[in-house]
């Protein structure tokens, strides 16, 4: 699911409980790794991906994609 850059997330479960949320466009990103975050208003964690596109006119667009964190939990628990 695509998300707008003004959606807010917590970067840990503790920060979610303290209601400390930041915009997804303010997160520190590594190039290829998704981030495990808690989207405001959603009770479970999600994986957030960022894709950067360069258009034909050399302008840059950023797409934020959210998906279930179940796969991540499986990989961590294995």
Short mmCIF file of the C-alpha atoms (twelve columns), coordinates in Angstrom:
data_MODEL
# 
_entry.id   MODEL 
# 
loop_
_atom_site.group_PDB 
_atom_site.id 
_atom_site.type_symbol 
_atom_site.label_atom_id 
_atom_site.label_alt_id 
_atom_site.label_comp_id 
_atom_site.label_asym_id 
_atom_site.label_seq_id 
_atom_site.Cartn_x 
_atom_site.Cartn_y 
_atom_site.Cartn_z 
_atom_site.pdbx_PDB_model_num 
ATOM 1  C CA . UNK A 1  0.000  0.000   0.000   1 
ATOM 2  C CA . UNK A 2  1.388  3.412   -0.911  1 
ATOM 3  C CA . UNK A 3  1.547  6.061   1.813   1 
ATOM 4  C CA . UNK A 4  1.760  9.840   1.631   1 
ATOM 5  C CA . UNK A 5  4.955  11.365  2.975   1 
ATOM 6  C CA . UNK A 6  3.098  13.192  5.751   1 
ATOM 7  C CA . UNK A 7  1.926  9.986   7.490   1 
ATOM 8  C CA . UNK A 8  3.451  9.576   10.929  1 
ATOM 9  C CA . UNK A 9  5.126  6.556   12.473  1 
ATOM 10 C CA . UNK A 10 6.865  5.501   15.661  1 
ATOM 11 C CA . UNK A 11 10.209 3.762   15.236  1 
ATOM 12 C CA . UNK A 12 9.738  1.445   18.223  1 
ATOM 13 C CA . UNK A 13 6.896  -0.020  20.222  1 
ATOM 14 C CA . UNK A 14 8.017  2.020   23.230  1 
ATOM 15 C CA . UNK A 15 7.863  5.263   21.218  1 
ATOM 16 C CA . UNK A 16 4.386  4.281   20.016  1 
ATOM 17 C CA . UNK A 17 3.260  3.866   23.641  1 
ATOM 18 C CA . UNK A 18 4.720  7.302   24.431  1 
ATOM 19 C CA . UNK A 19 2.934  8.683   21.331  1 
ATOM 20 C CA . UNK A 20 6.198  9.924   19.824  1 
ATOM 21 C CA . UNK A 21 5.526  9.918   16.070  1 
ATOM 22 C CA . UNK A 22 7.506  11.412  13.189  1 
ATOM 23 C CA . UNK A 23 6.713  11.894  9.508   1 
ATOM 24 C CA . UNK A 24 7.900  9.120   7.223   1 
ATOM 25 C CA . UNK A 25 9.823  11.593  5.067   1 
ATOM 26 C CA . UNK A 26 11.886 12.503  8.174   1 
ATOM 27 C CA . UNK A 27 13.086 8.949   8.829   1 
ATOM 28 C CA . UNK A 28 16.742 8.054   8.337   1 
ATOM 29 C CA . UNK A 29 16.906 5.553   5.490   1 
ATOM 30 C CA . UNK A 30 19.499 3.082   4.352   1 
ATOM 31 C CA . UNK A 31 19.304 2.442   0.621   1 
ATOM 32 C CA . UNK A 32 17.874 -1.073  0.503   1 
ATOM 33 C CA . UNK A 33 16.552 -1.915  3.942   1 
ATOM 34 C CA . UNK A 34 12.903 -1.477  4.898   1 
ATOM 35 C CA . UNK A 35 12.099 -0.079  8.314   1 
ATOM 36 C CA . UNK A 36 9.953  -1.755  10.934  1 
ATOM 37 C CA . UNK A 37 7.608  0.987   12.180  1 
ATOM 38 C CA . UNK A 38 4.292  1.518   13.924  1 
ATOM 39 C CA . UNK A 39 1.980  3.595   11.752  1 
ATOM 40 C CA . UNK A 40 -0.152 5.997   13.757  1 
ATOM 41 C CA . UNK A 41 -3.638 4.540   14.135  1 
ATOM 42 C CA . UNK A 42 -2.541 0.959   13.373  1 
ATOM 43 C CA . UNK A 43 -2.077 -1.493  16.244  1 
ATOM 44 C CA . UNK A 44 0.551  -3.756  14.662  1 
ATOM 45 C CA . UNK A 45 3.982  -3.018  13.153  1 
ATOM 46 C CA . UNK A 46 4.499  -2.684  9.419   1 
ATOM 47 C CA . UNK A 47 7.482  -2.773  7.101   1 
ATOM 48 C CA . UNK A 48 7.996  0.521   5.341   1 
ATOM 49 C CA . UNK A 49 9.935  0.660   2.072   1 
ATOM 50 C CA . UNK A 50 11.149 3.684   0.151   1 
ATOM 51 C CA . UNK A 51 11.650 3.729   -3.610  1 
ATOM 52 C CA . UNK A 52 13.301 6.633   -5.394  1 
ATOM 53 C CA . UNK A 53 12.508 7.272   -9.057  1 
ATOM 54 C CA . UNK A 54 14.173 9.668   -11.473 1 
ATOM 55 C CA . UNK A 55 11.804 10.941  -14.144 1 
ATOM 56 C CA . UNK A 56 12.734 11.708  -17.759 1 
ATOM 57 C CA . UNK A 57 13.008 15.403  -16.865 1 
ATOM 58 C CA . UNK A 58 15.508 14.476  -14.069 1 
ATOM 59 C CA . UNK A 59 13.027 15.318  -11.320 1 
ATOM 60 C CA . UNK A 60 13.008 12.870  -8.414  1 
ATOM 61 C CA . UNK A 61 9.940  11.195  -6.907  1 
ATOM 62 C CA . UNK A 62 9.848  9.150   -3.728  1 
ATOM 63 C CA . UNK A 63 7.313  6.395   -3.136  1 
ATOM 64 C CA . UNK A 64 6.680  5.028   0.353   1 
ATOM 65 C CA . UNK A 65 5.234  1.514   0.466   1 
ATOM 66 C CA . UNK A 66 3.860  -0.303  3.512   1 
ATOM 67 C CA . UNK A 67 3.430  -4.032  3.913   1 
ATOM 68 C CA . UNK A 68 2.721  -6.513  6.653   1 
ATOM 69 C CA . UNK A 69 5.565  -7.201  9.062   1 
ATOM 70 C CA . UNK A 70 4.655  -10.895 9.371   1 
ATOM 71 C CA . UNK A 71 7.494  -11.926 7.038   1 
ATOM 72 C CA . UNK A 72 9.945  -9.837  9.070   1 
ATOM 73 C CA . UNK A 73 8.763  -11.437 12.309  1 
ATOM 74 C CA . UNK A 74 9.176  -14.897 10.778  1 
ATOM 75 C CA . UNK A 75 12.748 -14.102 9.685   1 
ATOM 76 C CA . UNK A 76 13.701 -12.668 13.084  1 
ATOM 77 C CA . UNK A 77 12.147 -15.543 15.046  1 
ATOM 78 C CA . UNK A 78 13.734 -18.276 12.867  1 
# 
